[in-house]
């Protein structure tokens, strides 16, 4: 998809691009007036506007209500007239004729307001969109309705012939309701994204020479100073100039850990400031900050179409002219063969029964809905294609470090030589480790099983990159070494072969670090990578989803094998990044569809090579990722749910498309044959839209996790209606936190 | 006799409605100042509902009539519709008592889309909006309404269809209004008894309808005058 598609004008209600003129390539003219993509969005937007706290004019809703009431009356009188045709009234000729006439006039009388109430918006919308180069069937429906009304009105005054008032009324009501429901469905599918967006305050406190000025967020420039108060969301990326506080970055990283920030540190937009106020120097312009970039990715993802969406799109573009041709043809055929009344009715039926909604919305609605749900679970899809591909994978390749493991190392055992004790070994190691920030040293210090131990005072501490740490003990004056085997050899430390074999038994796969005092070896320490707590469950769940799993790692084959044994999963060791990509391509050559799960930097080639790539990561490094899916939450446990969600979504999409094709072909054929009353057609169209929309919005997945939350959201909606303004922060949080 | 049963069916059956639609009645009441104005709002709301029921009844009656007109020569439409309607009523009656499994979970999904539309009217302060809210409530999916609609279609006449549904609607007024006024005159135990009574009436209506359908079917075959199901033995003894 080209970038230009993103810069299109968006509908002001459903936030989707307004289609271009179908005969030209220019985007619709942008004006200050709100623009809507269809009648439904226009109606829905007005209704939402009316629901604003002050609840001023409720014109549109009341209009719709009155129109429904009048239409029902017209329908009843029409039924009365029809009943008389069917079995006659027993009132005598004169009385029956008078009654019939009365009913005809009443029908006319009731239809006129309906025509104004609902016909006017329909006609206006149809004309507007036609002028903007997007003619829709609305235009032809308007023409059909007006002709039906004109014909019936003439009939009333002539006193003979058929009336079509009920067609006029019911079609207007059902078309309005149908379009409106479509719009609500579209908007619902996108709703959770907007909830994220609403988190950012539109107005920020800018610091101008020690005075605070309320400034629109969009007007802030990088370099400006702003102040953020506790309880607020940080509006823009910035560097702390003064103040100390805790922030919750869950929205960006998925981890609800509190992070302390201090002068000089960076904070990211969207994080929640908890306890003290901070003064920040803004480092990124509005719309280029972290949260905005994250939202932009999701928004672009919505606009980029997958395979099914493109298919539906192509059909939908053909659909409009095709329906118009069929409708006109049916009108002319029945008009010349039987009579123009039937011609008009069957033409109208064709237009009404055809449900471009089912075709055009079946796919995107389901996919947006799935993406919105995923976003709520801290999973970002780069585009719809990624979701479609994820549903089709049969093989998953995992990276090891940082993916199946936490990336942290753990001290697993201390192995002293025969001449030393564990305590002695530990004391030396801890004393040295204290002076280094190397991950292994941190692991030594973090070892929870260690008893508290007095440390040796060291002098001349040196950290030698790639080798180890050395120092001199003050009391004994002897040098202490903590480092790898090669370094020990270089320093002339002897490692007895008996000890080597003892190590083989004890530490089968781990990293080894040696500790020496002077030339004498004290012992060794072995480390292992810590598996993520959820790894094993996730792997077994994935296996039960009939996926074949393997691990690709750059680590030594020996360690790979030991991991294979623990996890019961094939592991390929000693692979360079390029070789991982090659391995993925090999699998693809064997007609497998591969999901690569890895970190964004080292595994980039493999992620790109795979059908879909999935990485972990905070919002900060989203933009450079080469993967289609990003787990912001750093939680591997969502993967099985995610695969379920994508499979369910694609199942719904296929079923929707199947329904849409079948329904439209069958319905249009019947209508063109003159076998469908326009009222029935309108009811069918309404039902079909409703079916497709509810079907798409009801995709299960993330059910176990988001079920309660869903309920919470719906109750929130109800209470929102009652209490005019709910406390925004708390309610929005509910939907974002997990 | 049957119309009385329908009225009572509505009256008692609405103990079931209160569970479903009582919330609406309550939200209507929540926005009014005095009990007097609240009663007015409740009545207007109920009027709206009855209007929709009558409308649906007329449509159903007409549909039954046209069916008879089109297919009357092929099958005995009156008998078929009566039996179907009667069985539906019995089924609803049983599900009110709770003897039909899996009827607890319904009414979700589609109505939710309409929900936001709805609430605007329910919480409005104008009585015209109350009427519209009532009219829309009438369209909400409800098993009991469908069962009585089937009965309306079985009458095979659009006026009688409307009458059946109007009576049903009138029957539902008292309890709905009381609920709207938050009168909790009914203890849970009372409510249970009412449920059971409602079920019995609905089932009775159903049985009556079925037997009439069977009678229709029999009359078609034997082309004898329509025997009343209750005095069937009498007519039989008379004719013999």
Interface residues (C-beta under 8 A of the other chain):
Chain A: X47 X50 X51 X58 X61 X62 X65 X66 X68 X69 X72 X75 X76 X79 X80 X82 X83 X86 X87 X180 X181 X184 X185 X690 X693 X694 X698 X714 X717 X718 X721 X722
Chain B: X27 X30 X51 X52 X54 X55 X58 X59 X62 X65 X66 X69 X109 X110 X112 X113 X114 X116 X117 X119 X120 X121 X123 X124 X128 X129 X131 X132 X135 X136 X157 X158 X159 X162
